[in-house]
Amino acid sequence: MTKLNIAILSYRSAPFGGGQGVYIHDISKALSIMGHKVDVISGPPYPNLSEEVNLIELPGLNLFQTFSFNERVKIFWKKERKNFSDIYEFLSVLLGGFPEMRTFGYRARDYLNNNNHYDIVIDNQSISYAMIDIQKLFPFIEIIHHPITKDFKYEMDQSNKLLYKFSRRRWYSFLKMQKRVAPKINNIITPSINSLRDISKDFNCDPSRITVIQNGLDIDIFRPYNEISRNPLRLITTASADVPLKGLDYTLKSLAELKKDFDGIHLIVIGKLKEEGHTARLIKKLNIQDEVTFKTNLTKDEIAKEYAKSSISLVSSLYEGFGYPVIEAMSCGVPLIAANTSSIPELVDEFAILIPSQDSKTQIDSIKSVIQNYDHYKDIAEKGREHIINTFNWLKITEEYEKTIFKTIEDFKNANI
């Protein structure tokens, strides 16, 4: 099979902050293992990549490394040879926007205009104006994990305060761009049937242009560590604090009730707690400061070992385009209780307890059931790991990517004959 030069674009690729950095690491590694030459072209923060993958840094201002006005001004003034993208990025951030997708797109377009040796370009969910131009120059695929319209909806439902709603509208102003660009993209890959439906509806995209390819998982890292003892009252979840979409509030409320019946019960949250933020205030109000521990900046190995120490994994998300925490927990052989929403049922099949979203009472009852019948649910979890091995292995998924990539290249050549 022909070996390709592949460019993967990523407007930001934080290795420890959400699924984007994880996806960039895994898909670039998988394609390089298949023999392709892969360049990841990324804005800051930059990803951790396998040694066989080349990183090309496209530095923007990276203004979200700080929330200090003075520091942001210093970053802007220190930037040499400022261009339109720099000025737009600075002003937009000061006015409460998130312009990185748009400005990264322009920088990536300029880079590719001068480096046109790639056989295909894959963009990781910037859905920015420049992608329309890039699509004219190269065979092109846009990755859309899910439409960010869902994040916006749940954030707007979080509070009735006018200032909050105004700030959220300003932050999500990039959605206007994405709604204009997405219908013009010829080839889209998304990781779930649920996301396909939502992209078609919210972004007005032709579903025939969307291919569903699930994400993969490194099952050699996310595995049961049988030598590590599980704490029978240790719960674990992955949830960014103060992000309504992740539904952490409902798990915290469940924990507050469970501590009345289970002395020593504890929740590990893989995520960062914002001081004086909504989640911190809720924890204090529920009086569960001693029952919750937040852990952040963990490697994949460290996260897998946190699962190994835990007896129950919880996913309380209100929405998941593709839930990495779901398949990570299952691959580690941990009994899973997850919200029956969006893509989650597609991932778990029959190997998890599915409960209604935003339902603390049912979550409490399910946790009690697992604690009291642990051997039964542990057997189900072990079968769940086999399901992950068979369904989400990177060899199978990379072959699906290759099929779509080669078809995209062929269609592009035929269209330009």
Secondary structure, DSSP 8 states (H G I E B T S, - for coil): ----EEEEEES---TTSSHHHHHHHHHHHHHHHTT-EEEEEE-SS-----TTSEEEE-----GGG---HHHHHHHHHH-SS--HHHHHHHHHHHTT---HHHHHHHHHHHHHHH----SEEEEES---THHHHHHHHS-EEEE-SS-THHHHHHHHHH---HHHHHHHHHHTTHHHHHHHHGGG-S-EEES-HHHHHHHHHHS---GGGEEE------TTTSS--TTS---TTEEEEE--TT-GGG-HHHHHHHHHHHTTTSTT-EEEEES---TTSHHHHHHHHHT-GGGEEEE-S--HHHHHHHHHH-SEEEE--S--SS-HHHHHHHHTT--EEEE--TTHHHHHTTSSEEE-TT-HHHHHHHHHHHHHTHHHHHHHHHHHHHHHHHHS-HHHHHHHHHHHHHHHHHHHHHHT-
